[in-house]
Amino acid sequence: MDSIAYAIAVLSVGRIIFGIVWARTKNLYAVMAIHAATDLLPNFAQFVKTWGI
């Protein structure tokens, strides 16, 4: 049950933002860049620490 609440509360907010960006820009690359940033940025510090870049 917790995973359903998480999906509704957290994940749907991001999808709404992606939808708004798409509706305003009609630019798939902008949506892709935002999606990549949300996947990469939270983990970037650990990546740098692990790989020493």
mmCIF entry with sequence, helices, sheets and N, C-alpha, C, O atoms, coordinates in Angstrom:
data_MODEL
# 
_entry.id   MODEL 
# 
_entity.id                         1 
_entity.type                       polymer 
_entity.pdbx_number_of_molecules   1 
# 
_entity_poly.entity_id                      1 
_entity_poly.type                           'polypeptide(L)' 
_entity_poly.nstd_linkage                   no 
_entity_poly.nstd_monomer                   no 
_entity_poly.pdbx_seq_one_letter_code       MDSIAYAIAVLSVGRIIFGIVWARTKNLYAVMAIHAATDLLPNFAQFVKTWGI 
_entity_poly.pdbx_seq_one_letter_code_can   MDSIAYAIAVLSVGRIIFGIVWARTKNLYAVMAIHAATDLLPNFAQFVKTWGI 
_entity_poly.pdbx_strand_id                 A 
# 
loop_
_entity_poly_seq.entity_id 
_entity_poly_seq.num 
_entity_poly_seq.mon_id 
_entity_poly_seq.hetero 
1 1  MET n 
1 2  ASP n 
1 3  SER n 
1 4  ILE n 
1 5  ALA n 
1 6  TYR n 
1 7  ALA n 
1 8  ILE n 
1 9  ALA n 
1 10 VAL n 
1 11 LEU n 
1 12 SER n 
1 13 VAL n 
1 14 GLY n 
1 15 ARG n 
1 16 ILE n 
1 17 ILE n 
1 18 PHE n 
1 19 GLY n 
1 20 ILE n 
1 21 VAL n 
1 22 TRP n 
1 23 ALA n 
1 24 ARG n 
1 25 THR n 
1 26 LYS n 
1 27 ASN n 
1 28 LEU n 
1 29 TYR n 
1 30 ALA n 
1 31 VAL n 
1 32 MET n 
1 33 ALA n 
1 34 ILE n 
1 35 HIS n 
1 36 ALA n 
1 37 ALA n 
1 38 THR n 
1 39 ASP n 
1 40 LEU n 
1 41 LEU n 
1 42 PRO n 
1 43 ASN n 
1 44 PHE n 
1 45 ALA n 
1 46 GLN n 
1 47 PHE n 
1 48 VAL n 
1 49 LYS n 
1 50 THR n 
1 51 TRP n 
1 52 GLY n 
1 53 ILE n 
# 
_struct_asym.id          A 
_struct_asym.entity_id   1 
# 
loop_
_struct_conf.conf_type_id 
_struct_conf.id 
_struct_conf.pdbx_PDB_helix_id 
_struct_conf.beg_label_comp_id 
_struct_conf.beg_label_asym_id 
_struct_conf.beg_label_seq_id 
_struct_conf.pdbx_beg_PDB_ins_code 
_struct_conf.end_label_comp_id 
_struct_conf.end_label_asym_id 
_struct_conf.end_label_seq_id 
_struct_conf.pdbx_end_PDB_ins_code 
_struct_conf.beg_auth_comp_id 
_struct_conf.beg_auth_asym_id 
_struct_conf.beg_auth_seq_id 
_struct_conf.end_auth_comp_id 
_struct_conf.end_auth_asym_id 
_struct_conf.end_auth_seq_id 
_struct_conf.pdbx_PDB_helix_class 
_struct_conf.details 
_struct_conf.pdbx_PDB_helix_length 
HELX_P HELX_P1 AA1 ASP A 2  ? TYR A 6  ? ASP A 2  TYR A 6  1 ? 5  
HELX_P HELX_P2 AA2 ALA A 7  ? LEU A 11 ? ALA A 7  LEU A 11 3 ? 5  
HELX_P HELX_P3 AA3 SER A 12 ? THR A 25 ? SER A 12 THR A 25 1 ? 14 
HELX_P HELX_P4 AA4 LEU A 28 ? TRP A 51 ? LEU A 28 TRP A 51 1 ? 24 
# 
_struct_conf_type.id          HELX_P 
_struct_conf_type.criteria    ? 
_struct_conf_type.reference   ? 
# 
loop_
_atom_site.group_PDB 
_atom_site.id 
_atom_site.type_symbol 
_atom_site.label_atom_id 
_atom_site.label_alt_id 
_atom_site.label_comp_id 
_atom_site.label_asym_id 
_atom_site.label_entity_id 
_atom_site.label_seq_id 
_atom_site.pdbx_PDB_ins_code 
_atom_site.Cartn_x 
_atom_site.Cartn_y 
_atom_site.Cartn_z 
_atom_site.occupancy 
_atom_site.B_iso_or_equiv 
_atom_site.pdbx_formal_charge 
_atom_site.auth_seq_id 
_atom_site.auth_comp_id 
_atom_site.auth_asym_id 
_atom_site.auth_atom_id 
_atom_site.pdbx_PDB_model_num 
ATOM 1   N N  . MET A 1 1  ? 0.821  -1.200 0.000   1.00 0.00 ? 1  MET A N  1 
ATOM 2   C CA . MET A 1 1  ? 0.000  0.000  0.000   1.00 0.00 ? 1  MET A CA 1 
ATOM 3   C C  . MET A 1 1  ? 0.859  1.254  0.000   1.00 0.00 ? 1  MET A C  1 
ATOM 4   O O  . MET A 1 1  ? 0.498  2.256  -0.616  1.00 0.00 ? 1  MET A O  1 
ATOM 5   N N  . ASP A 1 2  ? 2.001  1.202  0.693   1.00 0.00 ? 2  ASP A N  1 
ATOM 6   C CA . ASP A 1 2  ? 2.883  2.363  0.733   1.00 0.00 ? 2  ASP A CA 1 
ATOM 7   C C  . ASP A 1 2  ? 3.434  2.700  -0.644  1.00 0.00 ? 2  ASP A C  1 
ATOM 8   O O  . ASP A 1 2  ? 3.605  3.872  -0.978  1.00 0.00 ? 2  ASP A O  1 
ATOM 9   N N  . SER A 1 3  ? 3.711  1.678  -1.441  1.00 0.00 ? 3  SER A N  1 
ATOM 10  C CA . SER A 1 3  ? 4.263  1.941  -2.762  1.00 0.00 ? 3  SER A CA 1 
ATOM 11  C C  . SER A 1 3  ? 3.246  2.622  -3.671  1.00 0.00 ? 3  SER A C  1 
ATOM 12  O O  . SER A 1 3  ? 3.625  3.410  -4.537  1.00 0.00 ? 3  SER A O  1 
ATOM 13  N N  . ILE A 1 4  ? 1.989  2.337  -3.490  1.00 0.00 ? 4  ILE A N  1 
ATOM 14  C CA . ILE A 1 4  ? 0.951  3.000  -4.280  1.00 0.00 ? 4  ILE A CA 1 
ATOM 15  C C  . ILE A 1 4  ? 0.870  4.474  -3.904  1.00 0.00 ? 4  ILE A C  1 
ATOM 16  O O  . ILE A 1 4  ? 0.773  5.340  -4.773  1.00 0.00 ? 4  ILE A O  1 
ATOM 17  N N  . ALA A 1 5  ? 0.912  4.752  -2.610  1.00 0.00 ? 5  ALA A N  1 
ATOM 18  C CA . ALA A 1 5  ? 0.878  6.141  -2.156  1.00 0.00 ? 5  ALA A CA 1 
ATOM 19  C C  . ALA A 1 5  ? 2.100  6.898  -2.645  1.00 0.00 ? 5  ALA A C  1 
ATOM 20  O O  . ALA A 1 5  ? 1.995  8.057  -3.048  1.00 0.00 ? 5  ALA A O  1 
ATOM 21  N N  . TYR A 1 6  ? 3.263  6.247  -2.612  1.00 0.00 ? 6  TYR A N  1 
ATOM 22  C CA . TYR A 1 6  ? 4.490  6.870  -3.116  1.00 0.00 ? 6  TYR A CA 1 
ATOM 23  C C  . TYR A 1 6  ? 4.359  7.193  -4.597  1.00 0.00 ? 6  TYR A C  1 
ATOM 24  O O  . TYR A 1 6  ? 4.703  8.293  -5.031  1.00 0.00 ? 6  TYR A O  1 
ATOM 25  N N  . ALA A 1 7  ? 3.871  6.249  -5.357  1.00 0.00 ? 7  ALA A N  1 
ATOM 26  C CA . ALA A 1 7  ? 3.733  6.443  -6.795  1.00 0.00 ? 7  ALA A CA 1 
ATOM 27  C C  . ALA A 1 7  ? 2.794  7.599  -7.110  1.00 0.00 ? 7  ALA A C  1 
ATOM 28  O O  . ALA A 1 7  ? 3.062  8.397  -8.008  1.00 0.00 ? 7  ALA A O  1 
ATOM 29  N N  . ILE A 1 8  ? 1.712  7.686  -6.381  1.00 0.00 ? 8  ILE A N  1 
ATOM 30  C CA . ILE A 1 8  ? 0.760  8.761  -6.638  1.00 0.00 ? 8  ILE A CA 1 
ATOM 31  C C  . ILE A 1 8  ? 1.321  10.109 -6.201  1.00 0.00 ? 8  ILE A C  1 
ATOM 32  O O  . ILE A 1 8  ? 1.218  11.092 -6.936  1.00 0.00 ? 8  ILE A O  1 
ATOM 33  N N  . ALA A 1 9  ? 1.907  10.162 -5.020  1.00 0.00 ? 9  ALA A N  1 
ATOM 34  C CA . ALA A 1 9  ? 2.340  11.434 -4.451  1.00 0.00 ? 9  ALA A CA 1 
ATOM 35  C C  . ALA A 1 9  ? 3.614  11.970 -5.089  1.00 0.00 ? 9  ALA A C  1 
ATOM 36  O O  . ALA A 1 9  ? 3.723  13.173 -5.325  1.00 0.00 ? 9  ALA A O  1 
ATOM 37  N N  . VAL A 1 10 ? 4.567  11.113 -5.366  1.00 0.00 ? 10 VAL A N  1 
ATOM 38  C CA . VAL A 1 10 ? 5.877  11.580 -5.817  1.00 0.00 ? 10 VAL A CA 1 
ATOM 39  C C  . VAL A 1 10 ? 6.027  11.484 -7.327  1.00 0.00 ? 10 VAL A C  1 
ATOM 40  O O  . VAL A 1 10 ? 6.359  12.471 -7.984  1.00 0.00 ? 10 VAL A O  1 
ATOM 41  N N  . LEU A 1 11 ? 5.791  10.327 -7.870  1.00 0.00 ? 11 LEU A N  1 
ATOM 42  C CA . LEU A 1 11 ? 6.047  10.117 -9.287  1.00 0.00 ? 11 LEU A CA 1 
ATOM 43  C C  . LEU A 1 11 ? 5.091  10.889 -10.183 1.00 0.00 ? 11 LEU A C  1 
ATOM 44  O O  . LEU A 1 11 ? 5.494  11.369 -11.242 1.00 0.00 ? 11 LEU A O  1 
ATOM 45  N N  . SER A 1 12 ? 3.840  11.016 -9.781  1.00 0.00 ? 12 SER A N  1 
ATOM 46  C CA . SER A 1 12 ? 2.893  11.726 -10.626 1.00 0.00 ? 12 SER A CA 1 
ATOM 47  C C  . SER A 1 12 ? 3.223  13.211 -10.732 1.00 0.00 ? 12 SER A C  1 
ATOM 48  O O  . SER A 1 12 ? 2.915  13.836 -11.747 1.00 0.00 ? 12 SER A O  1 
ATOM 49  N N  . VAL A 1 13 ? 3.839  13.781 -9.711  1.00 0.00 ? 13 VAL A N  1 
ATOM 50  C CA . VAL A 1 13 ? 4.234  15.192 -9.773  1.00 0.00 ? 13 VAL A CA 1 
ATOM 51  C C  . VAL A 1 13 ? 5.254  15.403 -10.885 1.00 0.00 ? 13 VAL A C  1 
ATOM 52  O O  . VAL A 1 13 ? 5.148  16.354 -11.660 1.00 0.00 ? 13 VAL A O  1 
ATOM 53  N N  . GLY A 1 14 ? 6.229  14.524 -10.959 1.00 0.00 ? 14 GLY A N  1 
ATOM 54  C CA . GLY A 1 14 ? 7.220  14.624 -12.022 1.00 0.00 ? 14 GLY A CA 1 
ATOM 55  C C  . GLY A 1 14 ? 6.615  14.464 -13.398 1.00 0.00 ? 14 GLY A C  1 
ATOM 56  O O  . GLY A 1 14 ? 6.990  15.171 -14.333 1.00 0.00 ? 14 GLY A O  1 
ATOM 57  N N  . ARG A 1 15 ? 5.681  13.538 -13.527 1.00 0.00 ? 15 ARG A N  1 
ATOM 58  C CA . ARG A 1 15 ? 5.050  13.318 -14.833 1.00 0.00 ? 15 ARG A CA 1 
ATOM 59  C C  . ARG A 1 15 ? 4.209  14.511 -15.251 1.00 0.00 ? 15 ARG A C  1 
ATOM 60  O O  . ARG A 1 15 ? 4.131  14.835 -16.437 1.00 0.00 ? 15 ARG A O  1 
ATOM 61  N N  . ILE A 1 16 ? 3.588  15.156 -14.298 1.00 0.00 ? 16 ILE A N  1 
ATOM 62  C CA . ILE A 1 16 ? 2.828  16.375 -14.609 1.00 0.00 ? 16 ILE A CA 1 
ATOM 63  C C  . ILE A 1 16 ? 3.773  17.465 -15.101 1.00 0.00 ? 16 ILE A C  1 
ATOM 64  O O  . ILE A 1 16 ? 3.460  18.177 -16.055 1.00 0.00 ? 16 ILE A O  1 
ATOM 65  N N  . ILE A 1 17 ? 4.916  17.595 -14.461 1.00 0.00 ? 17 ILE A N  1 
ATOM 66  C CA . ILE A 1 17 ? 5.901  18.594 -14.900 1.00 0.00 ? 17 ILE A CA 1 
ATOM 67  C C  . ILE A 1 17 ? 6.388  18.276 -16.305 1.00 0.00 ? 17 ILE A C  1 
ATOM 68  O O  . ILE A 1 17 ? 6.499  19.176 -17.137 1.00 0.00 ? 17 ILE A O  1 
ATOM 69  N N  . PHE A 1 18 ? 6.681  17.004 -16.583 1.00 0.00 ? 18 PHE A N  1 
ATOM 70  C CA . PHE A 1 18 ? 7.090  16.622 -17.935 1.00 0.00 ? 18 PHE A CA 1 
ATOM 71  C C  . PHE A 1 18 ? 5.997  16.959 -18.939 1.00 0.00 ? 18 PHE A C  1 
ATOM 72  O O  . PHE A 1 18 ? 6.286  17.431 -20.039 1.00 0.00 ? 18 PHE A O  1 
ATOM 73  N N  . GLY A 1 19 ? 4.755  16.720 -18.569 1.00 0.00 ? 19 GLY A N  1 
ATOM 74  C CA . GLY A 1 19 ? 3.636  17.031 -19.449 1.00 0.00 ? 19 GLY A CA 1 
ATOM 75  C C  . GLY A 1 19 ? 3.500  18.518 -19.713 1.00 0.00 ? 19 GLY A C  1 
ATOM 76  O O  . GLY A 1 19 ? 3.203  18.928 -20.835 1.00 0.00 ? 19 GLY A O  1 
ATOM 77  N N  . ILE A 1 20 ? 3.714  19.327 -18.688 1.00 0.00 ? 20 ILE A N  1 
ATOM 78  C CA . ILE A 1 20 ? 3.642  20.784 -18.859 1.00 0.00 ? 20 ILE A CA 1 
ATOM 79  C C  . ILE A 1 20 ? 4.757  21.267 -19.780 1.00 0.00 ? 20 ILE A C  1 
ATOM 80  O O  . ILE A 1 20 ? 4.525  22.094 -20.663 1.00 0.00 ? 20 ILE A O  1 
ATOM 81  N N  . VAL A 1 21 ? 5.964  20.750 -19.574 1.00 0.00 ? 21 VAL A N  1 
ATOM 82  C CA . VAL A 1 21 ? 7.085  21.140 -20.449 1.00 0.00 ? 21 VAL A CA 1 
ATOM 83  C C  . VAL A 1 21 ? 6.786  20.743 -21.885 1.00 0.00 ? 21 VAL A C  1 
ATOM 84  O O  . VAL A 1 21 ? 7.015  21.530 -22.804 1.00 0.00 ? 21 VAL A O  1 
ATOM 85  N N  . TRP A 1 22 ? 6.274  19.527 -22.093 1.00 0.00 ? 22 TRP A N  1 
ATOM 86  C CA . TRP A 1 22 ? 5.938  19.079 -23.442 1.00 0.00 ? 22 TRP A CA 1 
ATOM 87  C C  . TRP A 1 22 ? 4.842  19.951 -24.058 1.00 0.00 ? 22 TRP A C  1 
ATOM 88  O O  . TRP A 1 22 ? 4.934  20.327 -25.227 1.00 0.00 ? 22 TRP A O  1 
ATOM 89  N N  . ALA A 1 23 ? 3.814  20.271 -23.286 1.00 0.00 ? 23 ALA A N  1 
ATOM 90  C CA . ALA A 1 23 ? 2.700  21.057 -23.807 1.00 0.00 ? 23 ALA A CA 1 
ATOM 91  C C  . ALA A 1 23 ? 3.136  22.465 -24.196 1.00 0.00 ? 23 ALA A C  1 
ATOM 92  O O  . ALA A 1 23 ? 2.637  23.031 -25.168 1.00 0.00 ? 23 ALA A O  1 
ATOM 93  N N  . ARG A 1 24 ? 4.060  23.020 -23.439 1.00 0.00 ? 24 ARG A N  1 
ATOM 94  C CA . ARG A 1 24 ? 4.498  24.391 -23.734 1.00 0.00 ? 24 ARG A CA 1 
ATOM 95  C C  . ARG A 1 24 ? 5.544  24.464 -24.839 1.00 0.00 ? 24 ARG A C  1 
ATOM 96  O O  . ARG A 1 24 ? 5.542  25.407 -25.631 1.00 0.00 ? 24 ARG A O  1 
ATOM 97  N N  . THR A 1 25 ? 6.443  23.472 -24.901 1.00 0.00 ? 25 THR A N  1 
ATOM 98  C CA . THR A 1 25 ? 7.560  23.575 -25.838 1.00 0.00 ? 25 THR A CA 1 
ATOM 99  C C  . THR A 1 25 ? 7.415  22.675 -27.062 1.00 0.00 ? 25 THR A C  1 
ATOM 100 O O  . THR A 1 25 ? 7.977  22.975 -28.115 1.00 0.00 ? 25 THR A O  1 
ATOM 101 N N  . LYS A 1 26 ? 6.664  21.572 -26.938 1.00 0.00 ? 26 LYS A N  1 
ATOM 102 C CA . LYS A 1 26 ? 6.588  20.534 -27.982 1.00 0.00 ? 26 LYS A CA 1 
ATOM 103 C C  . LYS A 1 26 ? 7.991  20.065 -28.369 1.00 0.00 ? 26 LYS A C  1 
ATOM 104 O O  . LYS A 1 26 ? 8.241  19.692 -29.515 1.00 0.00 ? 26 LYS A O  1 
ATOM 105 N N  . ASN A 1 27 ? 8.898  20.090 -27.397 1.00 0.00 ? 27 ASN A N  1 
ATOM 106 C CA . ASN A 1 27 ? 10.286 19.722 -27.628 1.00 0.00 ? 27 ASN A CA 1 
ATOM 107 C C  . ASN A 1 27 ? 10.605 18.483 -26.804 1.00 0.00 ? 27 ASN A C  1 
ATOM 108 O O  . ASN A 1 27 ? 10.749 18.561 -25.584 1.00 0.00 ? 27 ASN A O  1 
ATOM 109 N N  . LEU A 1 28 ? 10.716 17.349 -27.469 1.00 0.00 ? 28 LEU A N  1 
ATOM 110 C CA . LEU A 1 28 ? 10.993 16.108 -26.777 1.00 0.00 ? 28 LEU A CA 1 
ATOM 111 C C  . LEU A 1 28 ? 12.373 16.131 -26.126 1.00 0.00 ? 28 LEU A C  1 
ATOM 112 O O  . LEU A 1 28 ? 12.570 15.531 -25.069 1.00 0.00 ? 28 LEU A O  1 
ATOM 113 N N  . TYR A 1 29 ? 13.325 16.818 -26.749 1.00 0.00 ? 29 TYR A N  1 
ATOM 114 C CA . TYR A 1 29 ? 14.673 16.885 -26.170 1.00 0.00 ? 29 TYR A CA 1 
ATOM 115 C C  . TYR A 1 29 ? 14.682 17.628 -24.832 1.00 0.00 ? 29 TYR A C  1 
ATOM 116 O O  . TYR A 1 29 ? 15.466 17.288 -23.946 1.00 0.00 ? 29 TYR A O  1 
ATOM 117 N N  . ALA A 1 30 ? 13.841 18.614 -24.679 1.00 0.00 ? 30 ALA A N  1 
ATOM 118 C CA . ALA A 1 30 ? 13.747 19.315 -23.398 1.00 0.00 ? 30 ALA A CA 1 
ATOM 119 C C  . ALA A 1 30 ? 13.217 18.380 -22.323 1.00 0.00 ? 30 ALA A C  1 
ATOM 120 O O  . ALA A 1 30 ? 13.730 18.360 -21.204 1.00 0.00 ? 30 ALA A O  1 
ATOM 121 N N  . VAL A 1 31 ? 12.201 17.612 -22.655 1.00 0.00 ? 31 VAL A N  1 
ATOM 122 C CA . VAL A 1 31 ? 11.646 16.651 -21.699 1.00 0.00 ? 31 VAL A CA 1 
ATOM 123 C C  . VAL A 1 31 ? 12.683 15.581 -21.370 1.00 0.00 ? 31 VAL A C  1 
ATOM 124 O O  . VAL A 1 31 ? 12.824 15.182 -20.214 1.00 0.00 ? 31 VAL A O  1 
ATOM 125 N N  . MET A 1 32 ? 13.400 15.121 -22.379 1.00 0.00 ? 32 MET A N  1 
ATOM 126 C CA . MET A 1 32 ? 14.436 14.120 -22.156 1.00 0.00 ? 32 MET A CA 1 
ATOM 127 C C  . MET A 1 32 ? 15.558 14.661 -21.276 1.00 0.00 ? 32 MET A C  1 
ATOM 128 O O  . MET A 1 32 ? 16.066 13.944 -20.413 1.00 0.00 ? 32 MET A O  1 
ATOM 129 N N  . ALA A 1 33 ? 15.947 15.907 -21.481 1.00 0.00 ? 33 ALA A N  1 
ATOM 130 C CA . ALA A 1 33 ? 17.008 16.511 -20.676 1.00 0.00 ? 33 ALA A CA 1 
ATOM 131 C C  . ALA A 1 33 ? 16.584 16.657 -19.219 1.00 0.00 ? 33 ALA A C  1 
ATOM 132 O O  . ALA A 1 33 ? 17.377 16.405 -18.312 1.00 0.00 ? 33 ALA A O  1 
ATOM 133 N N  . ILE A 1 34 ? 15.347 17.058 -18.994 1.00 0.00 ? 34 ILE A N  1 
ATOM 134 C CA . ILE A 1 34 ? 14.851 17.177 -17.624 1.00 0.00 ? 34 ILE A CA 1 
ATOM 135 C C  . ILE A 1 34 ? 14.784 15.801 -16.975 1.00 0.00 ? 34 ILE A C  1 
ATOM 136 O O  . ILE A 1 34 ? 15.150 15.647 -15.809 1.00 0.00 ? 34 ILE A O  1 
ATOM 137 N N  . HIS A 1 35 ? 14.327 14.812 -17.710 1.00 0.00 ? 35 HIS A N  1 
ATOM 138 C CA . HIS A 1 35 ? 14.244 13.458 -17.174 1.00 0.00 ? 35 HIS A CA 1 
ATOM 139 C C  . HIS A 1 35 ? 15.640 12.943 -16.832 1.00 0.00 ? 35 HIS A C  1 
ATOM 140 O O  . HIS A 1 35 ? 15.836 12.350 -15.771 1.00 0.00 ? 35 HIS A O  1 
ATOM 141 N N  . ALA A 1 36 ? 16.603 13.159 -17.710 1.00 0.00 ? 36 ALA A N  1 
ATOM 142 C CA . ALA A 1 36 ? 17.973 12.719 -17.442 1.00 0.00 ? 36 ALA A CA 1 
ATOM 143 C C  . ALA A 1 36 ? 18.546 13.428 -16.220 1.00 0.00 ? 36 ALA A C  1 
ATOM 144 O O  . ALA A 1 36 ? 19.230 12.811 -15.405 1.00 0.00 ? 36 ALA A O  1 
ATOM 145 N N  . ALA A 1 37 ? 18.268 14.716 -16.095 1.00 0.00 ? 37 ALA A N  1 
ATOM 146 C CA . ALA A 1 37 ? 18.776 15.462 -14.942 1.00 0.00 ? 37 ALA A CA 1 
ATOM 147 C C  . ALA A 1 37 ? 18.183 14.941 -13.642 1.00 0.00 ? 37 ALA A C  1 
ATOM 148 O O  . ALA A 1 37 ? 18.883 14.848 -12.633 1.00 0.00 ? 37 ALA A O  1 
ATOM 149 N N  . THR A 1 38 ? 16.909 14.602 -13.658 1.00 0.00 ? 38 THR A N  1 
ATOM 150 C CA . THR A 1 38 ? 16.292 14.087 -12.427 1.00 0.00 ? 38 THR A CA 1 
ATOM 151 C C  . THR A 1 38 ? 16.821 12.709 -12.079 1.00 0.00 ? 38 THR A C  1 
ATOM 152 O O  . THR A 1 38 ? 16.794 12.318 -10.913 1.00 0.00 ? 38 THR A O  1 
ATOM 153 N N  . ASP A 1 39 ? 17.300 11.968 -13.063 1.00 0.00 ? 39 ASP A N  1 
ATOM 154 C CA . ASP A 1 39 ? 17.887 10.657 -12.790 1.00 0.00 ? 39 ASP A CA 1 
ATOM 155 C C  . ASP A 1 39 ? 19.352 10.777 -12.367 1.00 0.00 ? 39 ASP A C  1 
ATOM 156 O O  . ASP A 1 39 ? 19.804 10.051 -11.481 1.00 0.00 ? 39 ASP A O  1 
ATOM 157 N N  . LEU A 1 40 ? 20.082 11.678 -12.987 1.00 0.00 ? 40 LEU A N  1 
ATOM 158 C CA . LEU A 1 40 ? 21.531 11.744 -12.775 1.00 0.00 ? 40 LEU A CA 1 
ATOM 159 C C  . LEU A 1 40 ? 21.965 12.636 -11.622 1.00 0.00 ? 40 LEU A C  1 
ATOM 160 O O  . LEU A 1 40 ? 22.852 12.261 -10.855 1.00 0.00 ? 40 LEU A O  1 
ATOM 161 N N  . LEU A 1 41 ? 21.368 13.792 -11.488 1.00 0.00 ? 41 LEU A N  1 
ATOM 162 C CA . LEU A 1 41 ? 21.867 14.749 -10.507 1.00 0.00 ? 41 LEU A CA 1 
ATOM 163 C C  . LEU A 1 41 ? 21.822 14.272 -9.060  1.00 0.00 ? 41 LEU A C  1 
ATOM 164 O O  . LEU A 1 41 ? 22.778 14.527 -8.327  1.00 0.00 ? 41 LEU A O  1 
ATOM 165 N N  . PRO A 1 42 ? 20.776 13.600 -8.610  1.00 0.00 ? 42 PRO A N  1 
ATOM 166 C CA . PRO A 1 42 ? 20.780 13.154 -7.208  1.00 0.00 ? 42 PRO A CA 1 
ATOM 167 C C  . PRO A 1 42 ? 21.900 12.164 -6.892  1.00 0.00 ? 42 PRO A C  1 
ATOM 168 O O  . PRO A 1 42 ? 22.312 12.051 -5.737  1.00 0.00 ? 42 PRO A O  1 
ATOM 169 N N  . ASN A 1 43 ? 22.392 11.458 -7.887  1.00 0.00 ? 43 ASN A N  1 
ATOM 170 C CA . ASN A 1 43 ? 23.421 10.443 -7.677  1.00 0.00 ? 43 ASN A CA 1 
ATOM 171 C C  . ASN A 1 43 ? 24.800 10.884 -8.140  1.00 0.00 ? 43 ASN A C  1 
ATOM 172 O O  . ASN A 1 43 ? 25.756 10.115 -8.042  1.00 0.00 ? 43 ASN A O  1 
ATOM 173 N N  . PHE A 1 44 ? 24.921 12.097 -8.639  1.00 0.00 ? 44 PHE A N  1 
ATOM 174 C CA . PHE A 1 44 ? 26.180 12.528 -9.236  1.00 0.00 ? 44 PHE A CA 1 
ATOM 175 C C  . PHE A 1 44 ? 27.301 12.637 -8.213  1.00 0.00 ? 44 PHE A C  1 
ATOM 176 O O  . PHE A 1 44 ? 28.437 12.267 -8.512  1.00 0.00 ? 44 PHE A O  1 
ATOM 177 N N  . ALA A 1 45 ? 27.015 13.133 -7.021  1.00 0.00 ? 45 ALA A N  1 
ATOM 178 C CA . ALA A 1 45 ? 28.054 13.272 -5.993  1.00 0.00 ? 45 ALA A CA 1 
ATOM 179 C C  . ALA A 1 45 ? 28.628 11.910 -5.618  1.00 0.00 ? 45 ALA A C  1 
ATOM 180 O O  . ALA A 1 45 ? 29.842 11.772 -5.467  1.00 0.00 ? 45 ALA A O  1 
ATOM 181 N N  . GLN A 1 46 ? 27.783 10.919 -5.468  1.00 0.00 ? 46 GLN A N  1 
ATOM 182 C CA . GLN A 1 46 ? 28.262 9.572  -5.149  1.00 0.00 ? 46 GLN A CA 1 
ATOM 183 C C  . GLN A 1 46 ? 29.062 9.001  -6.308  1.00 0.00 ? 46 GLN A C  1 
ATOM 184 O O  . GLN A 1 46 ? 30.060 8.314  -6.088  1.00 0.00 ? 46 GLN A O  1 
ATOM 185 N N  . PHE A 1 47 ? 28.647 9.269  -7.526  1.00 0.00 ? 47 PHE A N  1 
ATOM 186 C CA . PHE A 1 47 ? 29.380 8.801  -8.702  1.00 0.00 ? 47 PHE A CA 1 
ATOM 187 C C  . PHE A 1 47 ? 30.784 9.382  -8.728  1.00 0.00 ? 47 PHE A C  1 
ATOM 188 O O  . PHE A 1 47 ? 31.754 8.665  -8.973  1.00 0.00 ? 47 PHE A O  1 
ATOM 189 N N  . VAL A 1 48 ? 30.892 10.677 -8.478  1.00 0.00 ? 48 VAL A N  1 
ATOM 190 C CA . VAL A 1 48 ? 32.209 11.327 -8.471  1.00 0.00 ? 48 VAL A CA 1 
ATOM 191 C C  . VAL A 1 48 ? 33.070 10.775 -7.343  1.00 0.00 ? 48 VAL A C  1 
ATOM 192 O O  . VAL A 1 48 ? 34.262 10.528 -7.528  1.00 0.00 ? 48 VAL A O  1 
ATOM 193 N N  . LYS A 1 49 ? 32.466 10.584 -6.177  1.00 0.00 ? 49 LYS A N  1 
ATOM 194 C CA . LYS A 1 49 ? 33.200 10.053 -5.027  1.00 0.00 ? 49 LYS A CA 1 
ATOM 195 C C  . LYS A 1 49 ? 33.699 8.639  -5.316  1.00 0.00 ? 49 LYS A C  1 
ATOM 196 O O  . LYS A 1 49 ? 34.827 8.295  -4.963  1.00 0.00 ? 49 LYS A O  1 
ATOM 197 N N  . THR A 1 50 ? 32.875 7.828  -5.949  1.00 0.00 ? 50 THR A N  1 
ATOM 198 C CA . THR A 1 50 ? 33.244 6.443  -6.224  1.00 0.00 ? 50 THR A CA 1 
ATOM 199 C C  . THR A 1 50 ? 34.319 6.345  -7.297  1.00 0.00 ? 50 THR A C  1 
ATOM 200 O O  . THR A 1 50 ? 35.283 5.595  -7.147  1.00 0.00 ? 50 THR A O  1 
ATOM 201 N N  . TRP A 1 51 ? 34.158 7.090  -8.362  1.00 0.00 ? 51 TRP A N  1 
ATOM 202 C CA . TRP A 1 51 ? 35.048 6.963  -9.502  1.00 0.00 ? 51 TRP A CA 1 
ATOM 203 C C  . TRP A 1 51 ? 36.183 7.981  -9.511  1.00 0.00 ? 51 TRP A C  1 
ATOM 204 O O  . TRP A 1 51 ? 37.085 7.888  -10.344 1.00 0.00 ? 51 TRP A O  1 
ATOM 205 N N  . GLY A 1 52 ? 36.153 8.944  -8.605  1.00 0.00 ? 52 GLY A N  1 
ATOM 206 C CA . GLY A 1 52 ? 37.257 9.891  -8.469  1.00 0.00 ? 52 GLY A CA 1 
ATOM 207 C C  . GLY A 1 52 ? 37.430 10.823 -9.650  1.00 0.00 ? 52 GLY A C  1 
ATOM 208 O O  . GLY A 1 52 ? 38.554 11.169 -10.014 1.00 0.00 ? 52 GLY A O  1 
ATOM 209 N N  . ILE A 1 53 ? 36.338 11.226 -10.241 1.00 0.00 ? 53 ILE A N  1 
ATOM 210 C CA . ILE A 1 53 ? 36.420 12.118 -11.410 1.00 0.00 ? 53 ILE A CA 1 
ATOM 211 C C  . ILE A 1 53 ? 36.544 13.541 -10.936 1.00 0.00 ? 53 ILE A C  1 
ATOM 212 O O  . ILE A 1 53 ? 36.627 14.459 -11.751 1.00 0.00 ? 53 ILE A O  1 
# 
